Amino acid sequence: MIEFENISKHYPDGTKAVSDFNLQIPAHSSTVFVGSSGCGKTTLLRMINRMVDPSAGTVRIDGEDISTKNAVELRRSIGYVMQNSGLLPHFSVADNIATVPRLMGESRKTSRRRALELMDTVGLSVTMADRYPHQLSGGQQQRVGVARGLASDPNILLMDEPFGAVDPIVRAELQNELLRLQKELDKTIVFVTHDIDEAFLLGDQVVILAAGAQKLQVGSPSEIIENPANDFVASFIGAQRGSRALRVKQTAHGPVLVDAQGRTQGRLVEGGLNQ
Ligand SMILES: Nc1ncnc2c1ncn2[C@@H]1O[C@H](COP(=O)(O)OP(=O)(O)OP(=O)(O)O)[C@@H](O)[C@H]1O
């Protein structure tokens, strides 16, 4: 479990990025921070691996105050995936993935074997191992970024808008791959996005944030959709419009669900999905 306790981050120029923030992030599940630009999502994420140190408060991982840990070792033990993949342009795909294992003292051979395994895990053909990042598509680069984040087999994977820069179709593919991976690997994932649909798709726990990392609501997607904390959250999650504003329409063959534009989204059936 990751805990934020009374966390604040004030920058020297007077910006109060985070003020008295408290949150528990359960292990083996995914938590998504969602909110508009500049609300403090990245700052919160980077406090988990000490890329940013808080001005006040304590971050704990499994009960241990991380300020007492060696920052470099901590950072290497936690996976980090960023927007635009952050790959080293003059390193091959395999060498990019193997960076952290190499830094941690693994042999070249073992690191490469691990890199090839991980390419397979994230759905990349191993024939691409010796290509350079510019020889890959944006979506493939992001997969390499995810493989690199997983290279040290971390318990925690931090993902900062990892799919923000790819087109919607590739983005949907990458989101589904991440859901598959999460079932397989069972990591603690902390994911940042400004896209509420992505947050609801990927998050077991969703944290809706406003400026200054103010928590507007924390809950599962169902809890938030069924019971938005206030009008601002209702409007932010699009409860009154788009694909989430569904109503029942009676047809000759039984009730169907239609969205705010009148498009049929599905059939209303009795009982659970397995019946
Ligand atoms: N080094 C810094 N010095 C001063 N202010 C900073 C610094 N880093 C971030 N900030 C400010 O802190 C606030 C939170 O920034 P942060 O990057 O965490 O937001 P974000 O929600 O991740 O935004 P985005 O979605 O645009 O990436 C912003 O007002 C930002 O300008």
Ligand as a Chemical Component Dictionary entry (heavy atoms), coordinates in Angstrom:
data_LIG
# 
_chem_comp.id                   LIG 
_chem_comp.type                 NON-POLYMER 
_chem_comp.pdbx_formal_charge   0 
_chem_comp.three_letter_code    LIG 
# 
loop_
_chem_comp_atom.comp_id 
_chem_comp_atom.atom_id 
_chem_comp_atom.alt_atom_id 
_chem_comp_atom.type_symbol 
_chem_comp_atom.charge 
_chem_comp_atom.model_Cartn_x 
_chem_comp_atom.model_Cartn_y 
_chem_comp_atom.model_Cartn_z 
_chem_comp_atom.pdbx_ordinal 
LIG N1  N1  N 0 9.470  23.039 -10.639 1  
LIG C1  C1  C 0 8.348  23.773 -10.484 2  
LIG N2  N2  N 0 8.407  25.049 -10.064 3  
LIG C2  C2  C 0 7.283  25.776 -9.887  4  
LIG N3  N3  N 0 6.042  25.300 -10.118 5  
LIG C3  C3  C 0 5.923  24.040 -10.549 6  
LIG C4  C4  C 0 7.060  23.207 -10.768 7  
LIG N4  N4  N 0 6.634  21.982 -11.202 8  
LIG C5  C5  C 0 5.280  22.066 -11.258 9  
LIG N5  N5  N 0 4.863  23.302 -10.869 10 
LIG C6  C6  C 0 3.473  23.773 -10.773 11 
LIG O1  O1  O 0 2.759  22.908 -9.901  12 
LIG C7  C7  C 0 1.421  22.728 -10.372 13 
LIG C8  C8  C 0 1.151  21.246 -10.574 14 
LIG O2  O2  O 0 1.938  20.751 -11.673 15 
LIG P1  P1  P 0 1.818  19.262 -12.201 16 
LIG O3  O3  O 0 2.812  19.096 -13.285 17 
LIG O4  O4  O 0 1.859  18.340 -11.048 18 
LIG O5  O5  O 0 0.334  19.249 -12.804 19 
LIG P2  P2  P 0 -0.394 18.172 -13.714 20 
LIG O6  O6  O 0 -1.753 18.028 -13.134 21 
LIG O7  O7  O 0 0.433  16.948 -13.812 22 
LIG O8  O8  O 0 -0.449 18.920 -15.095 23 
LIG P3  P3  P 0 -0.398 18.359 -16.608 24 
LIG O9  O9  O 0 -1.640 17.526 -16.789 25 
LIG O10 O10 O 0 -0.419 19.621 -17.416 26 
LIG O11 O11 O 0 0.872  17.582 -16.737 27 
LIG C9  C9  C 0 1.306  23.555 -11.638 28 
LIG O12 O12 O 0 0.744  24.794 -11.293 29 
LIG C10 C10 C 0 2.735  23.715 -12.101 30 
LIG O13 O13 O 0 2.900  24.886 -12.843 31 
# 
loop_
_chem_comp_bond.comp_id 
_chem_comp_bond.atom_id_1 
_chem_comp_bond.atom_id_2 
_chem_comp_bond.value_order 
_chem_comp_bond.pdbx_ordinal 
LIG N1  C1  SING 1  
LIG C1  N2  SING 2  
LIG C1  C4  DOUB 3  
LIG N2  C2  DOUB 4  
LIG C2  N3  SING 5  
LIG N3  C3  DOUB 6  
LIG C3  C4  SING 7  
LIG C3  N5  SING 8  
LIG C4  N4  SING 9  
LIG N4  C5  DOUB 10 
LIG C5  N5  SING 11 
LIG N5  C6  SING 12 
LIG C6  O1  SING 13 
LIG C6  C10 SING 14 
LIG O1  C7  SING 15 
LIG C7  C8  SING 16 
LIG C7  C9  SING 17 
LIG C8  O2  SING 18 
LIG O2  P1  SING 19 
LIG P1  O3  DOUB 20 
LIG P1  O4  SING 21 
LIG P1  O5  SING 22 
LIG O5  P2  SING 23 
LIG P2  O6  DOUB 24 
LIG P2  O7  SING 25 
LIG P2  O8  SING 26 
LIG O8  P3  SING 27 
LIG P3  O9  DOUB 28 
LIG P3  O10 SING 29 
LIG P3  O11 SING 30 
LIG C9  O12 SING 31 
LIG C9  C10 SING 32 
LIG C10 O13 SING 33 
# 
